[in-house]
Amino acid sequence: MNLELVKVPHGQGAQPFGSDHTGYAFNWRNVISGADKYTHYRVMLDGVEVARLVTDETVYLEHYGEASQYEDAVLEIQTLEVRDDHRRQGVGRTVISELMRRFHDRRLVALSQDDDSDKFWGNGLGWKRFENIDAQCRPAYVQPD
């Protein structure tokens, strides 16, 4: 699969993905581009957007027990969503493989969004699950060695 991760330029106070959110369940309207905190990507396949990705250079894992040991050398996957008409076709796995290639010196961490993402990170990719100590937040998943 020949996917391309295209970085979306920052626009203060603007929605990084515009106003068309067809095929996405996540509320992308609430994602506002921040200074340099987040990096937004459109995932393209043959010129068509098939997924969206948001990464964060700063990760706070102190409430995730042993996961805090990774805090200094990780890249957080804030949100990854594959368009509904491209799910179950390997797009998510391919995006993660590309991130691992680009950031080979970093460990990837994902904070789960819902039960489906729990299945993807845990069962699908085999990443290690860490529960939030105060049980107020969804679990974190850390890329294995």
Legacy VTK file of the C-alpha trace (Angstrom):
# vtk DataFile Version 3.0
C-alpha trace
ASCII
DATASET POLYDATA
POINTS 145 float
0.000 0.000 0.000
1.511 3.295 -1.105
0.258 5.805 1.462
1.566 9.327 1.769
1.556 11.283 5.044
1.074 14.945 4.144
1.760 17.467 6.888
-1.024 20.049 7.226
0.338 23.596 7.649
-0.492 25.414 10.888
-3.119 28.128 10.771
-3.731 29.868 14.091
-7.334 29.401 15.152
-8.250 27.452 12.027
-9.503 23.920 11.646
-6.515 22.048 10.218
-8.676 19.641 8.206
-11.186 22.191 6.930
-14.938 21.727 7.163
-15.487 18.444 5.285
-15.471 15.573 7.773
-17.415 13.048 5.698
-16.541 9.475 6.605
-15.079 10.319 10.000
-16.708 9.618 13.369
-14.278 11.670 15.496
-15.370 15.267 16.052
-12.711 16.910 13.877
-14.550 20.250 14.112
-13.172 20.644 17.629
-9.558 20.149 16.536
-7.995 23.582 16.370
-4.468 23.987 15.125
-2.191 25.072 17.967
1.155 26.826 17.707
3.700 24.021 17.516
2.153 21.588 19.950
0.537 19.240 17.433
1.424 18.010 13.980
-1.518 17.233 11.714
-1.316 14.850 8.770
-3.634 13.906 5.955
-3.055 10.312 4.910
-3.394 10.085 1.150
-3.825 7.076 -1.141
-3.760 7.826 -4.861
-4.656 11.470 -4.192
-7.600 10.653 -1.906
-7.600 11.339 1.841
-8.139 8.000 3.604
-7.141 8.889 7.190
-6.200 11.707 9.534
-3.453 11.733 12.106
-2.438 14.102 14.899
0.856 13.673 16.766
2.187 15.454 19.831
5.855 15.958 20.720
5.058 16.284 24.436
3.729 13.279 26.303
2.687 13.163 29.944
2.634 9.599 31.219
3.120 10.183 34.950
-0.422 8.922 35.640
0.188 5.689 33.730
2.431 3.868 36.212
5.419 2.160 34.590
4.692 3.854 31.260
6.256 7.030 32.690
9.696 5.472 32.080
9.207 6.146 28.351
8.131 9.771 28.679
11.352 11.399 27.435
11.778 9.448 24.195
8.286 9.060 22.792
6.023 10.539 20.166
2.355 10.540 21.069
-0.258 9.589 18.545
-2.962 11.938 19.712
-5.573 10.786 17.174
-5.568 8.394 14.235
-8.776 7.814 12.325
-9.253 5.941 9.073
-12.215 7.008 6.923
-15.087 4.578 7.304
-14.912 3.436 3.662
-11.215 2.496 4.041
-11.319 0.649 7.375
-10.178 -2.951 7.712
-7.887 -2.579 4.691
-4.547 -2.155 6.484
-4.459 1.651 6.350
-3.965 2.087 10.119
-1.169 -0.487 10.271
0.550 1.095 7.274
0.357 4.554 8.878
1.941 3.187 12.065
4.685 1.456 10.054
5.460 4.755 8.324
5.591 6.608 11.655
7.947 3.943 13.026
10.175 4.406 9.966
10.181 8.215 10.217
10.670 8.310 13.971
12.893 5.247 14.361
14.661 6.864 17.320
11.411 7.368 19.240
8.910 5.030 20.835
5.301 5.591 19.813
2.562 5.992 22.411
-1.169 6.196 21.768
-3.897 7.246 24.156
-6.974 5.195 23.438
-10.055 7.033 22.167
-12.650 4.275 22.543
-13.196 0.503 22.567
-12.375 0.184 18.864
-9.032 1.893 19.316
-8.351 -0.342 22.351
-8.722 -3.320 20.035
-6.494 -1.760 17.365
-3.615 -0.787 19.673
-3.831 -3.811 21.963
-5.001 -6.790 19.930
-4.194 -5.552 16.436
-0.711 -4.163 17.046
0.163 -5.930 20.295
1.188 -2.749 22.088
1.479 -2.825 25.880
-1.504 -1.359 27.730
-1.083 0.945 30.731
-4.049 2.003 32.838
-4.377 5.538 34.128
-3.773 5.535 37.890
-6.857 7.605 38.704
-9.025 5.634 36.228
-10.372 8.936 34.863
-8.733 8.610 31.462
-8.594 5.963 28.781
-5.578 3.647 28.732
-2.256 4.386 27.049
-0.635 1.942 24.646
3.140 1.845 24.205
4.970 0.426 21.202
6.934 -2.674 22.239
10.729 -3.004 21.904
LINES 1 146
145 0 1 2 3 4 5 6 7 8 9 10 11 12 13 14 15 16 17 18 19 20 21 22 23 24 25 26 27 28 29 30 31 32 33 34 35 36 37 38 39 40 41 42 43 44 45 46 47 48 49 50 51 52 53 54 55 56 57 58 59 60 61 62 63 64 65 66 67 68 69 70 71 72 73 74 75 76 77 78 79 80 81 82 83 84 85 86 87 88 89 90 91 92 93 94 95 96 97 98 99 100 101 102 103 104 105 106 107 108 109 110 111 112 113 114 115 116 117 118 119 120 121 122 123 124 125 126 127 128 129 130 131 132 133 134 135 136 137 138 139 140 141 142 143 144
